[in-house]
Amino acid sequence: MTKHIFVTGGVVSSLGKGLTAASVAMLLQRRGYHVKLQKLDPYLNVDPGTMSPFQHGEVYVTDDGAETDLDLGHYERFTGIPCSHASNYTTGRIYSSVISREREGGYLGKTVQVIPHITNEIKDAIYSLDDDETDIVITEIGGTVGDIESLPYLEAIRQVRQDIGYDNALFMHITLVLYLKAAGELKTKPSQQSVGILRTIGIIPDILVCRCEQSMELEHREKLALFCNVPLNLVVEEKDVANTIYEVPLELAAQDLDVYVLERLKLHVNRLDVTDWRAMVKRFVEPKHGEVEIAVVGKYISLQDSYKSIYEALTHGGIANNVRVKVRMVESEDIEARGAEALLDGVSGVLVPGGFGDRGIEGKIAAIRYAREGGLPFFGICLGMQCAVIEFARNVCGLDAAHSMEFAPDSPHPVIDLMEEQKKITNMGGTMRLGAYPCVLTEGSRARDLYQNAKVSERHRHRYEVNNAYRDKLTDKGMVLAGMSPDEALVEMVELPSHPWFVACQFHPEFQSTPLKAHPIFAGFVAAALGDKQ
Ligand code: GLN
């Protein structure tokens, strides 16, 4: 029987519930259990695919093509367990399936209500991960306890415990124990109140994970245990980590959180081995080769979460090369105003990530020109690759005003064009080319050398592609089509052999990078940047 752990959040958002869930999953997995993770988001969008990164941060894409919450990126990076469409449900998705069933006559004669119909749909989403191979499912409830929109979720998980029994379901509440600077004190009251809200719904948390900036004293833990009805040893501290998020599981393991979870679920406590993880953290904390600075040139720079997986993958590339990657976040519009030189001077590599819309495009193109002409390692991803092709077409092939049909539909040289299958699409949600597709790497290319493989699988999220009518013009001037779809209909990677390191891909390799196994292109890029610095 599959057991269930539910992770809720109290007091404020952004407590790192996703990181905590991912860390617990990783520890349980390393104690020999098959774990799956899931996030339930209370907003009304059917998925985050149509939201701006400024609203929501990065949209994480799974192999099976789901556009999901960025916490799923943590899940995969910490555990290597692949997520899927079943790993992220939103209120929009839950309601739309209930409403379409109602229209089909699926509830004939009944009044359709939040309880039981919406809550049943939520429970089905939770149980959809149960199977013979899965020992434990961890479900993170998005938002904060007390939000109106979270209520059906809390009611549903309360019912799950009734359905499957006390020993098979566990409630873990992540809360903030805030430090009041003026008083010089840690305050437990908001946490007590958020547990109070849970209690009115019929949920008493089994474990309290307390996020804090300062260490808690025994008195704080005793107070929380008393007021929140949680045994003292199950009031666990999750203090801000000193160096990297990858320390979180080690800190939680040091307090035996995973042991308590297993005991509470009546599961055998097998030995825990985190030697490789510890070694990885050490390489991050004390890198042999110091630091290397890489610029990320984008338009969502002001929000750290917008390029989450990119920043993480750069960190992984650093770990693989025993160097700390320092990211210089460059707003592409600033390059338009002040020039590439002023903003990129001194960096050892330039990365242009994915994106949508024309704001800042010319700044990205100028950054790519600067890297290409200056022999600076360059890595383009999705829109970053499209901009690299535009730059090359304009400045090397002499195709004046070359552009993408996304931004300049009347360009005389649309070197980036809408994919054929996209031309008839009118709905915006979930209709891009999404998820994993195979890519065949050209013999003798840098890509093939980096991957040490002739055929790879990578995740996509785009509507536009290199316009095949321009392939010859680009290759005549020295651009190599380094990766192609197996039927050769789509260009998936380009590179410039005449340049020290210039690689770009239409897919998103950042989604498959993990701290223990950096993605080969990220590892290669950081190695090139390190070489450039030295
Ligand atoms: N806007 C571009 C497209 O749709 C690139 C998308 C991306 O970078 N993810 O093709």
Residues whose N, C-alpha, C, O or C-beta is under 5 A from the ligand:
A	BS01	LIG	G354 G355 F356 I381 C382 L383 R461 H462 R463 Y464
